Amino acid sequence: MNKHIKSVTAETTDLSRRSFLVGTAATGLVLGYAGVPGIGEALAAPQNFEPSVWYAIAPDGLVTVTCGKADMGQHIASTMAQIVAEELGAKWSDMRVQLASNDPKFNDPVLGAQITGGSWSTMMNFEAMSRAGAAGRMALTEGAAAAMGVPASELVVRDSMISHPKSKKAMSFADVVKSGKATKSFTPDELKAIKLKTPDQYTMIGVSVPQLDIPAKTNGTAKYGIDVMIPGMAYGAVVTPPVRFGATVKSVDDSAAKKVPGFIKAVTLDDKTGTTSGWVVAVASTYANAKKAAQALKIAYDGGPNAKVSSQSLLDEAMRLQKQEDSGQFFVKDGDPAAAFGTAAKVLEAEYTTSINIHAPMEPMNATAEFKGEILHIYSGNQFATRSGAIAAGAAGIDPKFVVMHQMWLGGGFGRRLDADMMIPAVQAAKAIGKPVKVIYTRENDMTMDFSRPLTYQKVKAGVDGDGKLVALSHDVVSAWPTARWGIPDFLTPSVDKKGPLDSFTVNGADFFYTVPNHHVRAIKNEMAHNATPSGQLRSVAPGWTFWAVESMIDEIAAAAGKDPAQFRISLLDGAGKNDGGAQRLRNTLLAAMGLAGYGSRKLPKGEGMGVACVSSQERATASWTACVAHVAVAPSGEVTVKKLTVATDVGTQVHPDNIRAQVEGAALWGLSLAMYEKATLKDGGIEQTNFDSYTPLRMSQVPEVAIAVIANGEKATGVGEPAVTVIAPAIGNAIFNASGARVRALPITAEAVKSAMKA
């Protein structure tokens, strides 16, 4: 867990504006609207009452909540509104939502930079949005008291009405706003001092209210990036090189493209941000003609330094780096594993790998750029508006304060839209032709140029004593470093061996909640992979691979010690030392999953088995406690059928029960897809898979039964969008071993690998 995130979670806030801007000033990621007329003006008309920058109450009583998080189908905008409504006392039918721009006022000291990921949104914003709602209720109450001439302490707020039971007087929120009596404001200290409701007092939190974004998304009024239309705009289709990164354009012959109706220009990108390399965008009057023109271009490339790199060479380099004792930095350094291995009764070693994985959101990557004088307007759905605006500014060669981001609804993100590559061709094409330009990627563009989940190699060594107790574990993780690519110092973590910062988002999860007296975790950057396959954050981030190794090795240790793997985990979750509190919650989720699945309660047919895993995804300081029991059948051919996934998760406080179950179920199926079906490969520097015929996520016919147990215990809300992704693969791998005796250590799991392991 990096020092920056740790500091803010201790205060139950998001990334603070000050720490983010100070930490990123050197990289140019400072956005502002200073000196730009007409930008960042009032959220709504002056007669509205705005208790907070995050919501406003109109004279008609409608409450519009501005969501500073990207909404990509997880309904986070509705969640923020539901949290506000609980403390405000508003009627749900009065609530509305809208998405924030990149105006710095939305990078406030409480809710921080506009980044959506890590399953942080509800977890880190629950208290702040609750306090904002409570402040609005108090201000409205004081205003109503003044208008009615009664003590504020005697008023009751419910369903957008403020009533005085003694006198039977009442005013609606609309009445108070129109009266102009609601004027109270709060200092940060006063906000902190507000006494919030306790869980037993909730009337809105914990209720599956209708999601506010659904009507607009079903009647077509919700606007996604791909829906943007600007009068007079042109369209851009990108031509990408055969090498993922490092290629340069030697020449462009557009003679054939000029014969395409409506062709305007072929623009070779000059990307000073280093986000793209070797790209050309064909601009035409329609998208169809832009695509035809792009296909007609004859482009000569210099393949650059990565033109011969392959998946195998990335793996070979990872293995070479791991063997070097001085490579990498330590993320965990407790005790002395080497000494413990020397006295251990049994020592086990294993290597675990994961392949390159692609995001592939359904809405293709897109952006529309328009210059209005010296102001650049960008229309796109993105998960990191604070960084994306700076990338767009860099592509345009202007000061970031002159960039206005228009946040759109996202047709899927999963971490893909944390990056802003789609903005660069739009910006540079618009600048080149002097007209607005919308760029839409083809599926082939998106897959071959994805900021993918990196290929990883992990070496784990464990030692047990004569009683079968785990006494030592060392864990080396070798991969590209996605977060380091962003160039934001505050997102890196000081290594415990003082060798410099490391990318903790490649090793989170390896700092587990099991008690092991001697435990080392080493993060090793694979520079070759970092350069050849610029990687990003894919749903679940590091725990998607670290827990694959950890939870598989825990099972291997249990098997070697002759112990039931579930009971072995329970013995390790004793809550000793730094694991106090978290271990008990994780233990409870494991027991809940075991109980719901009937683990160990019946004899299974030959060739079938159950496997367990439990995780604290995503980061240790922002953990969500999740466990899985996977039930599989393994055929003699090695074919694996996943019959059922049982997932238990401790969410603390559940805001919207139906949405939580949907997200956990979706995360479980995403984890199944990564575990069994998804694989991208690199050859001659380029991704080989170009569409869903060769990159094959889980199909509907392959979906097993999924059972979900949600533990809501009134603790602070945790995240649910990603944790279940990380628990599925190890549970399946462990179930395969229990069904067939085959131990698999590479993702995705194939029938060939299972059959080979069965023979071994």
C-alpha positions in Angstrom: 0.0 0.0 0.0 1.6 3.3 -1.0 2.1 6.0 1.5 -0.2 8.4 -0.2 -3.2 6.1 -0.3 -2.5 5.0 3.2 -2.7 8.5 4.5 -6.0 9.3 2.9 -7.7 6.1 3.8 -6.9 6.7 7.4 -9.1 9.8 7.2 -11.8 7.9 5.1 -11.3 10.4 2.3 -10.2 10.2 -1.3 -7.0 11.4 -2.8 -6.6 14.9 -1.4 -6.3 17.8 -3.8 -3.3 19.3 -2.2 -1.2 16.1 -2.1 -2.2 15.2 -5.6 -1.4 18.6 -7.1 1.9 19.0 -5.2 2.9 15.5 -6.1 2.1 15.9 -9.8 3.3 19.5 -10.4 6.6 18.3 -11.9 4.8 16.1 -14.4 2.4 18.8 -15.6 -0.7 17.2 -14.3 -2.0 20.4 -12.8 -5.4 21.4 -14.2 -7.1 24.7 -13.6 -9.5 27.1 -15.1 -7.7 30.2 -13.8 -8.1 33.1 -16.2 -10.4 31.2 -18.5 -13.7 33.2 -18.9 -17.0 31.4 -18.7 -15.6 28.1 -17.4 -16.4 26.6 -14.0 -19.2 28.9 -13.4 -22.1 28.1 -11.0 -23.3 24.5 -11.1 -26.9 25.8 -11.4 -29.0 29.0 -11.5 -28.4 31.4 -8.7 -31.8 30.7 -7.1 -30.7 27.1 -6.4 -29.4 26.2 -2.9 -26.0 24.6 -3.0 -25.0 23.2 0.4 -22.0 21.5 -1.3 -20.2 21.6 -4.6 -21.5 18.1 -5.0 -25.2 18.8 -5.1 -27.8 21.5 -5.6 -31.5 21.8 -4.7 -33.6 23.7 -7.2 -36.7 25.8 -6.3 -38.8 22.9 -7.5 -37.3 20.7 -4.9 -35.3 18.5 -7.2 -31.9 17.5 -5.9 -29.1 17.1 -8.5 -26.0 15.3 -7.3 -22.8 15.8 -9.3 -20.8 12.6 -9.4 -17.0 13.1 -9.6 -16.5 9.4 -10.5 -16.8 7.7 -13.8 -20.0 5.8 -14.2 -19.4 2.8 -16.4 -22.4 0.7 -15.5 -21.6 0.2 -11.9 -24.2 3.0 -11.0 -21.8 4.9 -8.8 -23.6 8.2 -9.6 -26.8 6.7 -8.1 -24.8 5.4 -5.1 -23.5 8.9 -4.4 -27.0 10.3 -4.7 -28.3 7.6 -2.3 -25.7 8.4 0.3 -26.5 12.1 0.1 -30.3 11.4 0.2 -29.9 9.4 3.4 -28.6 12.2 5.5 -30.3 15.0 3.6 -33.7 13.4 4.1 -34.7 13.7 0.5 -37.4 11.7 -1.3 -35.8 9.4 -3.8 -38.1 10.5 -6.6 -36.6 14.0 -6.2 -33.0 12.9 -6.8 -31.2 13.4 -10.0 -27.5 12.9 -11.1 -25.0 14.4 -13.4 -21.4 13.9 -14.2 -18.6 16.3 -13.1 -16.3 18.2 -15.5 -12.6 18.7 -14.7 -13.2 22.0 -13.1 -10.8 22.2 -10.2 -13.7 22.8 -7.8 -14.4 19.1 -8.1 -10.9 18.3 -7.0 -11.8 19.6 -3.5 -9.9 18.8 -0.3 -12.5 16.1 0.7 -13.3 14.1 -2.5 -10.0 14.6 -4.2 -8.8 13.9 -7.7 -11.2 12.5 -10.2 -10.0 8.9 -10.5 -12.3 5.9 -10.6 -10.6 2.6 -9.8 -9.4 0.3 -7.0 -13.0 -0.2 -5.8 -12.4 3.0 -3.9 -15.4 5.2 -4.8 -18.0 4.2 -2.2 -15.4 3.2 0.4 -13.6 6.5 0.3 -16.5 8.9 -0.4 -19.2 7.5 1.9 -18.4 9.6 4.9 -17.8 12.8 3.0 -21.0 12.6 0.9 -22.9 11.7 4.1 -21.6 14.8 5.8 -22.5 16.9 2.7 -26.0 15.5 2.9 -26.3 16.2 6.6 -25.0 19.7 6.2 -27.8 20.4 3.7 -30.4 19.0 6.0 -29.2 21.2 8.9 -29.2 24.3 6.7 -32.7 23.6 5.3 -33.9 22.9 8.9 -32.6 26.2 10.2 -34.1 28.0 7.2 -37.5 26.3 7.8 -37.4 27.1 11.5 -36.8 30.8 10.7 -39.6 30.8 8.2 -42.1 29.0 10.4 -41.0 30.7 13.6 -40.4 27.5 15.5 -37.3 26.0 17.2 -35.1 24.0 14.7 -34.7 21.3 17.3 -38.4 20.4 17.1 -38.4 19.9 13.3 -38.5 16.5 11.6 -37.1 15.9 8.1 -38.4 13.1 5.9 -39.2 12.6 2.2 -38.2 16.2 1.3 -40.5 17.7 3.9 -39.6 19.6 7.1 -42.5 19.4 9.6 -43.2 20.7 13.0 -45.4 18.0 14.8 -46.5 20.4 17.6 -47.9 23.1 15.4 -48.6 20.9 12.4 -46.7 23.4 10.2 -44.6 22.0 7.3 -42.5 23.2 4.5 -41.1 21.3 1.5 -37.5 21.5 0.5 -38.8 23.5 -2.5 -40.6 26.0 -0.1 -37.4 26.5 1.9 -35.2 27.1 -1.2 -37.7 29.5 -2.7 -37.9 31.4 0.7 -34.1 32.1 0.5 -33.9 31.2 4.2 -31.4 28.4 3.8 -28.1 30.2 4.1 -26.0 28.3 6.7 -22.6 27.2 5.6 -20.1 24.9 7.3 -16.3 25.1 7.8 -14.3 21.9 7.4 -14.2 21.5 11.2 -17.9 22.0 11.5 -18.5 19.3 8.9 -16.3 16.9 10.8 -18.2 17.6 14.0 -21.6 16.7 12.5 -23.0 13.5 14.1 -24.1 11.2 11.4 -26.8 8.6 11.5 -26.0 5.1 12.9 -26.8 2.1 10.7 -30.0 1.4 12.7 -31.3 4.8 11.8 -30.9 4.3 8.0 -34.1 4.6 5.9 -32.4 4.9 2.5 -29.0 3.1 2.9 -29.5 -0.6 2.5 -32.6 -0.2 0.2 -32.5 -1.3 -3.5 -34.0 1.9 -4.9 -34.4 2.3 -8.7 -31.1 3.3 -10.2 -31.3 6.9 -11.4 -29.3 6.4 -14.6 -31.4 3.5 -16.0 -34.3 5.5 -17.6 -31.9 7.7 -19.6 -29.8 4.7 -20.6 -32.9 2.8 -21.8 -34.6 5.7 -23.6 -31.4 6.9 -25.4 -31.1 10.3 -23.7 -27.9 9.3 -21.8 -24.9 10.4 -23.9 -21.9 8.3 -24.2 -18.7 9.5 -25.8 -19.6 7.7 -29.0 -22.9 9.7 -29.2 -21.2 13.1 -29.3 -22.2 15.2 -32.3 -20.9 18.7 -33.0 -21.9 20.7 -36.0 -19.4 20.6 -38.8 -17.2 17.9 -37.2 -15.1 15.4 -39.1 -14.2 11.9 -38.2 -10.9 10.2 -37.6 -9.9 6.6 -38.1 -6.5 5.6 -36.7 -4.0 3.4 -38.4 -1.8 1.7 -35.8 1.6 0.1 -36.5 2.3 -3.6 -36.3 4.4 -3.0 -33.2 2.6 -2.2 -29.9 5.0 0.5 -28.9 8.2 2.0 -30.2 7.6 2.2 -33.9 7.9 5.4 -35.9 6.4 6.4 -39.2 8.9 6.7 -42.0 6.5 7.8 -44.8 2.8 8.1 -45.6 1.5 7.7 -49.2 -2.1 9.1 -49.3 -2.6 9.0 -53.0 -5.2 6.2 -52.8 -6.8 7.8 -49.8 -7.4 11.0 -51.8 -9.8 9.1 -54.0 -12.1 8.3 -51.1 -15.1 10.7 -51.0 -14.8 13.2 -48.2 -11.2 12.5 -47.4 -9.6 15.5 -45.7 -6.1 14.7 -44.4 -3.8 12.0 -43.0 -2.2 13.3 -39.8 0.9 11.6 -38.4 0.8 11.9 -34.7 3.6 13.8 -33.0 2.9 12.7 -29.4 5.1 14.4 -26.9 3.3 12.7 -24.0 4.8 9.3 -25.1 1.4 7.7 -24.9 1.4 6.6 -28.6 4.0 5.9 -31.2 3.8 5.3 -34.9 0.2 6.3 -35.3 -1.5 8.0 -38.2 -5.1 9.2 -38.3 -7.1 9.5 -41.5 -9.7 12.3 -41.3 -12.8 12.4 -43.5 -16.3 13.8 -43.6 -17.9 10.5 -42.3 -16.6 7.7 -40.1 -17.2 5.2 -42.9 -15.1 7.2 -45.3 -12.4 7.8 -42.7 -12.1 4.0 -42.3 -11.9 3.6 -46.1 -9.2 6.3 -46.2 -7.3 4.7 -43.4 -7.3 1.3 -45.2 -6.1 3.1 -48.4 -3.1 4.7 -46.7 0.3 3.2 -47.5 2.5 3.7 -44.5 6.2 2.6 -44.1 7.4 2.1 -40.5 10.6 1.7 -38.5 9.6 -1.0 -36.1 11.8 0.3 -33.4 13.5 -1.5 -30.5 10.6 -3.8 -29.6 9.9 -5.2 -33.1 11.2 -8.7 -32.2 9.8 -9.0 -28.7 7.5 -11.9 -28.0 5.6 -13.3 -25.0 8.3 -15.9 -24.6 11.0 -13.3 -24.5 9.1 -11.3 -21.9 8.8 -14.5 -19.8 12.5 -15.4 -20.3 13.5 -11.9 -19.2 11.3 -12.1 -16.1 12.8 -15.4 -15.1 16.3 -13.9 -15.6 15.5 -11.0 -13.4 14.0 -13.1 -10.7 17.2 -15.1 -10.4 19.3 -12.0 -9.7 19.4 -11.5 -5.9 19.9 -7.7 -6.2 17.0 -7.0 -8.6 13.8 -5.3 -7.5 12.8 -3.7 -4.3 11.2 -5.2 -1.1 7.5 -4.6 -0.5 7.4 -6.8 2.6 10.4 -7.7 4.6 9.4 -9.4 7.9 11.8 -11.8 9.6 14.4 -14.0 7.8 12.9 -16.5 5.4 16.3 -17.7 4.2 17.3 -18.8 7.7 13.8 -20.3 8.3 14.1 -22.4 5.1 17.4 -23.8 6.5 15.7 -25.3 9.5 12.3 -26.1 8.0 11.0 -29.7 7.9 9.8 -29.2 4.3 10.4 -26.5 1.7 8.2 -26.1 -1.4 8.9 -23.9 -4.5 6.6 -23.1 -7.3 6.4 -20.7 -10.3 3.1 -19.1 -11.3 2.4 -17.1 -14.5 -0.4 -15.1 -16.0 -0.7 -14.0 -19.6 -1.3 -10.6 -21.2 -5.0 -9.7 -20.8 -7.1 -7.2 -22.7 -9.9 -4.9 -21.4 -12.2 -4.9 -24.5 -15.0 -2.7 -23.2 -18.1 -2.8 -25.4 -18.1 0.9 -26.3 -15.1 1.3 -28.5 -12.5 3.9 -27.3 -13.4 7.3 -28.6 -13.0 11.0 -28.1 -14.1 14.2 -29.8 -11.9 17.3 -29.7 -13.0 20.8 -30.5 -10.9 24.0 -30.3 -12.9 27.2 -29.4 -10.4 29.9 -29.6 -7.6 29.0 -27.2 -9.9 26.6 -25.3 -9.7 22.9 -26.1 -12.9 20.9 -25.4 -12.7 17.2 -25.0 -15.7 14.9 -25.0 -15.0 11.4 -23.8 -15.8 9.0 -21.1 -12.7 8.5 -18.9 -11.8 7.2 -15.5 -9.1 9.7 -14.6 -10.2 13.2 -15.7 -7.4 14.9 -13.8 -4.7 13.0 -15.7 -6.6 12.8 -19.0 -6.9 16.5 -19.3 -3.2 16.9 -18.9 -2.6 14.3 -21.6 -4.9 16.2 -23.9 -3.1 19.4 -23.2 0.2 17.8 -23.9 -1.0 16.5 -27.2 -2.3 20.0 -28.1 0.8 21.8 -26.8 -1.2 24.0 -24.5 -1.4 24.8 -20.8 -3.7 22.3 -19.1 -5.8 25.1 -17.7 -7.1 25.7 -21.2 -8.6 22.1 -21.4 -12.2 21.5 -20.6 -13.2 17.8 -20.1 -16.8 16.9 -20.8 -17.3 13.7 -19.0 -19.6 11.2 -20.7 -21.3 8.0 -19.6 -18.9 5.1 -20.2 -19.9 2.0 -22.1 -17.5 -0.1 -20.0 -14.2 0.9 -18.5 -12.6 -1.9 -16.3 -9.5 0.3 -16.0 -9.1 0.8 -19.8 -10.3 4.4 -19.6 -7.8 5.4 -17.0 -5.7 6.1 -20.1 -6.3 8.9 -22.5 -4.7 7.6 -25.8 -7.9 8.1 -27.7 -7.8 11.8 -27.0 -4.4 12.3 -28.8 -5.5 11.5 -32.4 -8.7 13.5 -31.9 -6.8 16.5 -30.5 -4.0 16.5 -33.1 -6.4 15.9 -36.0 -8.7 18.7 -34.9 -5.7 21.0 -34.6 -4.4 20.0 -38.0 -7.7 20.6 -39.9 -9.2 23.4 -37.9 -12.5 21.6 -37.3 -13.9 19.4 -34.5 -12.9 15.7 -35.0 -14.4 12.6 -33.5 -12.1 9.5 -33.4 -13.5 6.0 -32.9 -11.3 3.0 -32.6 -12.1 -0.2 -34.4 -12.1 -3.3 -32.2 -8.8 -4.2 -33.8 -7.3 -0.8 -32.8 -8.5 -1.3 -29.3 -7.2 -4.8 -28.8 -3.8 -4.4 -30.4 -3.2 -1.1 -28.7 -4.7 -1.8 -25.3 -2.9 -0.8 -22.1 -3.2 -4.4 -21.1 -2.9 -6.4 -17.9 0.8 -7.3 -18.0 2.3 -10.8 -18.4 3.6 -11.8 -14.9 6.0 -14.3 -13.5 6.0 -15.2 -9.8 8.3 -17.4 -7.8 7.1 -18.5 -4.4 9.0 -20.5 -1.8 7.5 -21.7 1.5 8.8 -23.6 4.5 6.8 -25.6 7.1 7.9 -27.0 10.4 7.5 -30.6 11.7 3.9 -29.8 12.7 3.0 -28.6 9.3 2.9 -25.0 10.4 3.9 -22.3 7.8 7.1 -20.6 9.1 8.4 -18.8 6.1 7.4 -17.6 2.7 9.2 -15.6 0.0 7.4 -14.2 -3.0 9.0 -12.5 -6.0 6.7 -10.7 -8.5 8.0 -9.8 -11.9 6.0 -7.6 -14.3 5.7 -4.4 -16.1 4.8 -1.5 -13.7 1.6 0.1 -15.0 1.4 2.8 -12.3 5.0 3.8 -12.7 4.2 4.5 -16.4 1.9 7.4 -15.3 4.8 9.3 -13.9 2.9 10.4 -10.8 5.2 10.1 -7.8 2.4 9.9 -5.2 1.2 6.7 -6.7 4.4 4.9 -6.0 5.4 3.4 -2.6 8.8 3.7 -0.8 10.4 0.3 -0.7 11.0 -1.1 2.8 14.7 -1.7 1.9 15.1 2.0 1.0 16.2 1.2 -2.6 13.7 3.7 -4.0 10.0 3.8 -4.9 8.2 0.7 -6.2 4.8 0.2 -7.9 2.7 -1.3 -5.2 -0.1 -1.8 -7.6 1.9 -4.8 -9.0 2.3 -6.5 -5.6 -0.8 -5.6 -3.5 -2.3 -8.7 -2.1 1.1 -10.4 -1.5 1.0 -8.6 1.8 -1.8 -10.9 3.0 -3.5 -11.3 6.3 -2.1 -14.8 7.1 0.3 -15.0 10.0 3.7 -16.0 8.8 6.7 -15.0 11.0 9.2 -14.8 8.1 7.8 -13.2 5.0 9.4 -11.4 2.1 7.8 -9.9 -1.0 10.0 -8.5 -3.8 8.7 -6.3 -6.6 10.8 -6.6 -9.8 10.2 -4.4 -12.8 10.4 -6.1 -16.1 11.8 -3.3 -18.2 11.4 -5.2 -21.4 7.7 -5.8 -20.8 7.3 -2.2 -19.5 8.6 -0.8 -22.8 7.2 -3.3 -25.3 3.7 -3.8 -23.7 2.9 -0.5 -21.9 0.5 -1.9 -19.3 -2.5 -0.5 -17.6 -4.8 -1.4 -14.7 -7.3 -4.1 -15.5 -10.2 -4.9 -13.2 -8.7 -6.2 -10.0 -5.1 -4.9 -10.7 -2.3 -6.8 -8.9 -4.4 -9.0 -6.7 -5.6 -10.6 -9.9 -2.2 -12.3 -10.2 -0.7 -12.1 -6.7 -3.6 -14.0 -5.1 -3.4 -16.5 -7.9 0.1 -17.3 -6.6 -0.6 -16.9 -2.9 -3.8 -18.8 -2.7 -2.5 -21.6 -4.9 0.6 -22.0 -2.8 -1.4 -22.0 0.4 -3.2 -25.1 -1.0 0.0 -26.7 -2.1 1.4 -26.2 1.5 -1.7 -27.7 3.0 -1.6 -30.7 0.7 2.1 -31.3 1.6 1.3 -31.0 5.3 -1.7 -33.4 4.9 -4.2 -30.8 6.1 -7.6 -29.6 4.8 -6.9 -26.4 2.8 -9.8 -24.5 4.3 -8.9 -25.4 7.9 -5.3 -24.7 7.2 -6.3 -21.1 6.1 -8.4 -20.7 9.2 -5.4 -21.6 11.4 -3.3 -18.9 9.6 -6.0 -16.3 10.1 -5.4 -15.9 13.8 -5.2 -12.1 13.8 -1.8 -11.9 15.3 0.3 -8.7 15.1 -0.4 -6.5 12.2 -3.2 -8.8 11.0 -5.4 -7.9 13.9 -9.0 -7.3 12.8 -8.6 -8.0 9.1 -7.9 -11.7 9.6 -11.1 -12.2 11.5 -13.2 -10.6 8.8 -11.5 -12.7 6.2 -12.0 -15.9 8.2 -15.7 -15.1 8.6 -16.1 -14.7 4.8 -14.4 -18.1 4.2 -16.6 -19.8 6.7 -19.7 -18.2 5.1 -18.7 -19.4 1.6 -17.9 -22.9 2.9 -21.3 -23.1 4.7 -23.3 -21.8 1.6 -21.4 -24.2 -0.7 -21.7 -27.2 1.6 -17.9 -27.6 1.5 -16.9 -30.9 3.1 -20.5 -31.9 3.9 -20.9 -34.5 1.2 -18.9 -36.9 -0.9 -18.6 -35.7 -4.5 -18.6 -37.9 -7.6 -15.3 -39.1 -9.0 -13.7 -36.4 -11.1 -15.3 -33.6 -9.1 -13.8 -31.4 -6.5 -14.3 -28.2 -4.5 -11.5 -25.6 -4.0 -11.3 -22.6 -1.7 -9.6 -19.3 -1.7 -9.9 -16.1 0.3 -8.6 -12.6 -0.4 -8.3 -9.1 1.0 -8.4 -7.3 -2.3 -7.5 -4.7 -3.4 -5.0 -3.0 -1.1 -4.3 -3.9 2.5 -5.4 -0.6 3.8 -8.6 -0.6 1.7 -9.4 -4.3 1.8 -12.6 -6.0 0.9 -12.9 -9.4 2.4 -13.9 -12.0 -0.1 -13.9 -15.9 -0.3 -14.9 -18.4 -2.9 -15.6 -22.1 -3.1 -15.4 -23.4 -6.6 -17.0 -26.7 -7.6 -15.5 -28.2 -10.8 -15.6 -31.5 -12.8 -12.5 -32.6 -14.6 -12.8 -35.0 -17.5 -10.0 -37.5 -18.4 -9.2 -35.3 -21.4 -8.4 -32.5 -19.0 -11.5 -30.5 -19.9 -12.7 -28.5 -16.9 -16.3 -27.7 -16.3 -17.0 -25.1 -13.6 -20.3 -26.2 -12.1 -20.7 -23.6 -9.4 -19.0 -20.6 -7.8 -20.0 -19.6 -4.3 -18.7 -16.2 -3.2 -19.0 -14.5 0.2 -18.0 -10.9 0.7 -18.0 -8.6 3.7 -19.1 -5.2 2.5 -19.4 -3.5 5.9 -22.3 -1.2 5.0 -24.2 -2.0 1.9 -25.7 1.0 0.2 -27.7 -0.8 -2.5 -28.1 -4.6 -2.0 -29.2 -5.5 -5.5 -26.3 -3.5 -7.1 -23.8 -5.1 -4.7 -24.9 -8.6 -5.7 -24.8 -7.7 -9.4 -21.3 -6.3 -9.1 -20.0 -9.3 -7.1 -21.6 -11.7 -9.6 -20.2 -9.8 -12.5 -16.7 -9.7 -10.9 -16.9 -13.5 -10.3 -17.7 -14.1 -13.9 -14.9 -11.8 -15.0 -12.5 -13.7 -12.8 -13.8 -17.0 -14.3 -13.1 -15.5 -17.8 -9.6 -14.6 -16.9 -9.0 -17.9 -15.2 -10.2 -20.1 -18.1 -10.5 -18.4 -21.4 -8.7 -15.1 -21.9 -5.2 -14.9 -23.3 -3.3 -12.4 -25.5 0.1 -13.1 -27.0 2.9 -10.9 -28.3 4.8 -11.8 -31.5 7.3 -9.6 -33.3 6.3 -6.8 -31.0 2.6 -6.8 -31.7 -0.5 -8.3 -30.1 -1.7 -11.2 -32.2 -5.3 -11.2 -31.1 -7.4 -8.6 -33.0 -11.0 -9.4 -32.2 -13.4 -11.7 -30.3 -12.7 -14.6 -32.6 -9.2 -14.9 -31.3 -9.5 -13.3 -27.9 -12.2 -15.3 -26.3 -13.8 -14.1 -23.1 -16.4 -16.2 -21.2 -19.5 -16.9 -23.3 -23.0 -17.0 -21.9 -23.2 -20.8 -22.5 -20.2 -21.2 -20.2 -21.6 -19.4 -17.2 -22.0 -21.7 -14.1 -24.3 -21.3 -11.2 -23.2 -18.4 -9.0 -24.2 -18.1 -5.4 -23.5 -14.9 -3.5 -23.5 -14.3 0.3 -23.2 -10.6 1.3 -22.1 -9.9 4.8 -23.3 -6.4 5.9 -22.2 -5.8 9.5 -22.4 -2.0 9.8 -18.7 -1.5 9.5 -17.4 1.1 7.0 -18.4 0.4 3.4 -15.9 -1.5 1.3 -15.6 -1.8 -2.4 -17.3 -4.5 -4.4 -16.5 -4.0 -8.1 -13.3 -5.9 -8.3 -12.4 -8.1 -5.3 -14.4 -11.1 -6.4 -12.3 -11.1 -9.6 -9.2 -12.1 -7.7 -10.6 -15.1 -5.7 -12.0 -17.1 -8.6 -8.8 -18.4 -10.4 -7.1 -19.8 -7.3 -10.4 -21.4 -6.1 -10.8 -23.1 -9.5 -7.2 -24.2 -9.6 -7.4 -25.7 -6.1 -10.7 -27.4 -7.0 -9.0 -28.9 -10.1 -6.3 -30.4 -7.8 -8.9 -31.9 -5.5 -10.9 -33.3 -8.4 -8.0 -34.8 -10.4 -4.7 -34.4 -8.6 -3.5 -32.0 -11.3 -1.8 -28.8 -10.1 -2.0 -26.0 -12.6 0.1 -22.9 -12.2 -0.5 -20.8 -15.3 -3.4 -18.7 -16.4 -5.5 -19.2 -18.3 -6.0 -22.8 -17.3 -6.2 -25.1 -20.4 -7.3 -28.7 -20.9 -3.8 -29.5 -22.2 -2.2 -28.2 -19.0 -4.6 -30.1 -16.8 -4.1 -33.3 -18.7 -0.3 -32.9 -18.6 -0.5 -32.3 -14.8 -2.7 -35.3 -14.3 -0.1 -37.5 -16.0 2.7 -36.0 -13.9 
